[in-house]
Amino acid sequence: MPEVAPRPGAAARAACDAGIAGAPHALCRPEVGLWALAVPGSDTPGLRDEASAVLRDLAALPAGLSRAELARAVRRRVEREALRSSHRQQSRRRSEGVSILAAIVSLPHVMCVRTGACGLYRLGPDGLASLPFDGRSPPAKTTSHPEVTRIHLEAGDRLVLASGDLSTGMARPVDASLLHEPPDAVARRLAAHAATPDAPQPAVLVLATRTAPHDGVSQPASPSHDRSPADGRTRLAGQAPLPLLLGVGALAVLTVLAVALALSYRARPPRTEPPAPVAVAGPDLTALGLSSADVAATDRRLAQTVRLAVAVAAVDRALDRLDLPPPAGPALIADPFSPAVLDAHARLLAARLPGLPLAPPLRVAYQKSSPFGVRVHPITGLTIMHMGVDLVAPAGTPIFATGAGRVLRSGIAGGYGNMVEIQHADGLVTRYAHMRSLAVGVGDPVTAGTVVGTLGSTGESTGAHLHYEIRRGAAAVDPMPFLETGQALKEVLLIAFRK
């Protein structure tokens, strides 16, 4: 794909030159500061088409995006491809997919997003140094989730994006020519050295920060020379003779010394001693009739009240992000800092929280394989809205209700497979789908922690996982804010009610 000429005013984004070798699927958009590789894991036409589709989507990004908007758009596209690869691995038991490595440059910072077995390196005087993602080393196999790293790019640095693992011994310290050759020549040499007889030539993209003016920019004129008729020696035009420079320097030194002497003889104010601290007598607790035990008990009650006030404020802030309706009952219009109002507010929250779906549905380690939002359906291949989140865990894992409520449905529900639906407070409904077995029936009351079934792969499913969904009326909402709020509230309440 040909390199696009940088547009005016984009120097901070476009101050890199790119060199590409062995890369049929590469993108260079210096006008927005985006470079990317998308390499299929095999030579199958389907994977080659997917790699081309990734780059077409990235090439269609508008030029007016900010760096943050550009990073979000690139990461969403990488996540979509990672999700496709994850479902393919679950259904075909193979890990092949499209490896993507995108670099978003806005000097001096670079943000890189990766999924798959691509590698990121910094080329310097000591050779080729691997750059980790999220604090980890480069993966030995294709990853099913996107990884991100942020680096600081110094002037003269060379950043290397590769479709495979380049040997760190490839560029030796003595091979200093790699630091001075054009980026395209460096890319060709790295790709040639990394190629093996039983594997195709890797795709290599080299980014080099510009240390010289761009082509077409006028160079500063070289200083002209003139010859002094007195001694015949050559000096730069406009350069003052040496005796004149020495005289000016001596005059400047004398001026500084004179000013310093004048300042040193200024009248100084007399030194005053700081006032002695005045002792302030505290209240006589004995005269007030308070014993040390009474004071300690009062201090404990005050500390508990302060912790409760902090917890109530934290709970209110956490619930604000969930867009919940106001609580039923009379509004508290008295002083919000009075103990009575604080206690009433805490009791209202304590009665409301159990009915909200804030607990985790799984109590084992799990992986979120598919987030809430638009995605490519793993079976039909159509782009549709995913109404919940998919949580991957071993088959047979117990599934728990996430809040108190009553079971509305329990049984087969089309593509959901075995599904349980629970009505909670504030018009919220939770769904638990693709279960292997069901443990509750219609009309059963549940609380947070009631087992509703076991994890399975019934209905339209490519592997054992839980499809967890939250609905407000007929509309599906993202479950992740509820799960994150529940975890935050658990820590807040532990601190608030600590004795």
MOGIFEN-V477121 format. One record per residue. N is the residue number from 1. BURIAL is 1 if it has 9 or more other ideal C-beta (glycine too) atoms within 8 Angstrom, else 0. Layout:
# MOGIFEN-V477121
n = {N & N}
burial = {BURIAL & BURIAL}
This chain:
# MOGIFEN-V477121
n = {1 & 2 & 3 & 4 & 5 & 6 & 7 & 8 & 9 & 10 & 11 & 12 & 13 & 14 & 15 & 16 & 17 & 18 & 19 & 20 & 21 & 22 & 23 & 24 & 25 & 26 & 27 & 28 & 29 & 30 & 31 & 32 & 33 & 34 & 35 & 36 & 37 & 38 & 39 & 40 & 41 & 42 & 43 & 44 & 45 & 46 & 47 & 48 & 49 & 50 & 51 & 52 & 53 & 54 & 55 & 56 & 57 & 58 & 59 & 60 & 61 & 62 & 63 & 64 & 65 & 66 & 67 & 68 & 69 & 70 & 71 & 72 & 73 & 74 & 75 & 76 & 77 & 78 & 79 & 80 & 81 & 82 & 83 & 84 & 85 & 86 & 87 & 88 & 89 & 90 & 91 & 92 & 93 & 94 & 95 & 96 & 97 & 98 & 99 & 100 & 101 & 102 & 103 & 104 & 105 & 106 & 107 & 108 & 109 & 110 & 111 & 112 & 113 & 114 & 115 & 116 & 117 & 118 & 119 & 120 & 121 & 122 & 123 & 124 & 125 & 126 & 127 & 128 & 129 & 130 & 131 & 132 & 133 & 134 & 135 & 136 & 137 & 138 & 139 & 140 & 141 & 142 & 143 & 144 & 145 & 146 & 147 & 148 & 149 & 150 & 151 & 152 & 153 & 154 & 155 & 156 & 157 & 158 & 159 & 160 & 161 & 162 & 163 & 164 & 165 & 166 & 167 & 168 & 169 & 170 & 171 & 172 & 173 & 174 & 175 & 176 & 177 & 178 & 179 & 180 & 181 & 182 & 183 & 184 & 185 & 186 & 187 & 188 & 189 & 190 & 191 & 192 & 193 & 194 & 195 & 196 & 197 & 198 & 199 & 200 & 201 & 202 & 203 & 204 & 205 & 206 & 207 & 208 & 209 & 210 & 211 & 212 & 213 & 214 & 215 & 216 & 217 & 218 & 219 & 220 & 221 & 222 & 223 & 224 & 225 & 226 & 227 & 228 & 229 & 230 & 231 & 232 & 233 & 234 & 235 & 236 & 237 & 238 & 239 & 240 & 241 & 242 & 243 & 244 & 245 & 246 & 247 & 248 & 249 & 250 & 251 & 252 & 253 & 254 & 255 & 256 & 257 & 258 & 259 & 260 & 261 & 262 & 263 & 264 & 265 & 266 & 267 & 268 & 269 & 270 & 271 & 272 & 273 & 274 & 275 & 276 & 277 & 278 & 279 & 280 & 281 & 282 & 283 & 284 & 285 & 286 & 287 & 288 & 289 & 290 & 291 & 292 & 293 & 294 & 295 & 296 & 297 & 298 & 299 & 300 & 301 & 302 & 303 & 304 & 305 & 306 & 307 & 308 & 309 & 310 & 311 & 312 & 313 & 314 & 315 & 316 & 317 & 318 & 319 & 320 & 321 & 322 & 323 & 324 & 325 & 326 & 327 & 328 & 329 & 330 & 331 & 332 & 333 & 334 & 335 & 336 & 337 & 338 & 339 & 340 & 341 & 342 & 343 & 344 & 345 & 346 & 347 & 348 & 349 & 350 & 351 & 352 & 353 & 354 & 355 & 356 & 357 & 358 & 359 & 360 & 361 & 362 & 363 & 364 & 365 & 366 & 367 & 368 & 369 & 370 & 371 & 372 & 373 & 374 & 375 & 376 & 377 & 378 & 379 & 380 & 381 & 382 & 383 & 384 & 385 & 386 & 387 & 388 & 389 & 390 & 391 & 392 & 393 & 394 & 395 & 396 & 397 & 398 & 399 & 400 & 401 & 402 & 403 & 404 & 405 & 406 & 407 & 408 & 409 & 410 & 411 & 412 & 413 & 414 & 415 & 416 & 417 & 418 & 419 & 420 & 421 & 422 & 423 & 424 & 425 & 426 & 427 & 428 & 429 & 430 & 431 & 432 & 433 & 434 & 435 & 436 & 437 & 438 & 439 & 440 & 441 & 442 & 443 & 444 & 445 & 446 & 447 & 448 & 449 & 450 & 451 & 452 & 453 & 454 & 455 & 456 & 457 & 458 & 459 & 460 & 461 & 462 & 463 & 464 & 465 & 466 & 467 & 468 & 469 & 470 & 471 & 472 & 473 & 474 & 475 & 476 & 477 & 478 & 479 & 480 & 481 & 482 & 483 & 484 & 485 & 486 & 487 & 488 & 489 & 490 & 491 & 492 & 493 & 494 & 495 & 496 & 497 & 498 & 499}
burial = {0 & 0 & 0 & 0 & 0 & 1 & 0 & 0 & 0 & 1 & 0 & 0 & 1 & 1 & 0 & 1 & 0 & 1 & 1 & 1 & 1 & 1 & 1 & 0 & 1 & 1 & 1 & 1 & 1 & 1 & 1 & 1 & 1 & 1 & 1 & 1 & 1 & 1 & 1 & 1 & 1 & 0 & 0 & 0 & 0 & 0 & 1 & 1 & 0 & 1 & 1 & 1 & 0 & 1 & 1 & 0 & 1 & 1 & 1 & 0 & 1 & 0 & 0 & 0 & 1 & 0 & 1 & 0 & 0 & 1 & 1 & 0 & 1 & 1 & 1 & 0 & 1 & 1 & 1 & 1 & 1 & 1 & 1 & 1 & 1 & 1 & 1 & 1 & 1 & 1 & 1 & 0 & 0 & 0 & 0 & 1 & 1 & 1 & 1 & 1 & 1 & 1 & 1 & 1 & 1 & 1 & 1 & 0 & 1 & 1 & 1 & 1 & 1 & 1 & 1 & 1 & 1 & 1 & 1 & 1 & 1 & 1 & 1 & 1 & 0 & 0 & 1 & 1 & 1 & 1 & 1 & 1 & 1 & 0 & 0 & 0 & 0 & 1 & 0 & 0 & 0 & 1 & 1 & 1 & 1 & 1 & 1 & 1 & 1 & 0 & 1 & 0 & 1 & 0 & 0 & 0 & 1 & 1 & 1 & 1 & 1 & 1 & 1 & 1 & 0 & 1 & 0 & 0 & 0 & 1 & 0 & 0 & 0 & 0 & 0 & 0 & 0 & 1 & 1 & 0 & 1 & 0 & 1 & 1 & 1 & 1 & 1 & 1 & 1 & 1 & 1 & 1 & 0 & 1 & 1 & 0 & 0 & 0 & 0 & 0 & 1 & 1 & 1 & 1 & 1 & 1 & 1 & 1 & 1 & 0 & 0 & 0 & 0 & 0 & 0 & 0 & 0 & 0 & 0 & 0 & 0 & 0 & 0 & 0 & 0 & 0 & 0 & 1 & 0 & 0 & 0 & 0 & 0 & 0 & 0 & 0 & 0 & 0 & 0 & 0 & 0 & 0 & 0 & 0 & 1 & 0 & 0 & 0 & 0 & 0 & 0 & 0 & 0 & 0 & 0 & 0 & 0 & 0 & 0 & 0 & 0 & 0 & 0 & 0 & 0 & 0 & 0 & 0 & 0 & 0 & 0 & 0 & 0 & 0 & 0 & 0 & 0 & 0 & 0 & 0 & 0 & 0 & 0 & 0 & 1 & 0 & 0 & 0 & 0 & 0 & 0 & 0 & 0 & 0 & 1 & 0 & 0 & 0 & 0 & 0 & 0 & 0 & 0 & 0 & 1 & 0 & 1 & 1 & 1 & 1 & 1 & 1 & 0 & 1 & 1 & 1 & 0 & 1 & 1 & 0 & 0 & 1 & 0 & 0 & 0 & 0 & 0 & 0 & 0 & 0 & 0 & 0 & 0 & 0 & 0 & 0 & 0 & 0 & 0 & 0 & 1 & 1 & 1 & 1 & 1 & 1 & 0 & 1 & 1 & 0 & 0 & 1 & 1 & 1 & 1 & 1 & 1 & 1 & 1 & 1 & 1 & 1 & 0 & 0 & 0 & 1 & 0 & 1 & 1 & 1 & 1 & 1 & 0 & 0 & 1 & 1 & 1 & 1 & 0 & 0 & 0 & 0 & 0 & 0 & 0 & 1 & 0 & 1 & 1 & 1 & 1 & 1 & 1 & 0 & 1 & 0 & 1 & 0 & 1 & 1 & 1 & 1 & 1 & 1 & 1 & 1 & 1 & 0 & 1 & 1 & 0 & 0 & 1 & 0 & 0 & 1 & 1 & 1 & 1 & 1 & 1 & 1 & 1 & 1 & 1 & 0 & 0 & 1 & 1 & 1 & 1 & 1 & 1 & 1 & 1 & 1 & 0 & 1 & 0 & 1 & 0 & 0 & 0 & 1 & 0 & 1 & 1 & 1 & 0 & 1 & 0 & 1 & 1 & 1 & 1 & 1 & 1 & 1 & 1 & 0 & 1 & 0 & 0 & 1 & 1 & 1 & 1 & 1 & 1 & 1 & 1 & 0 & 0 & 0 & 0 & 1 & 0 & 0 & 1 & 1 & 1 & 1 & 1 & 0 & 1 & 1 & 1 & 1 & 1 & 0 & 0 & 1 & 1 & 0 & 1 & 1 & 1 & 0 & 0}
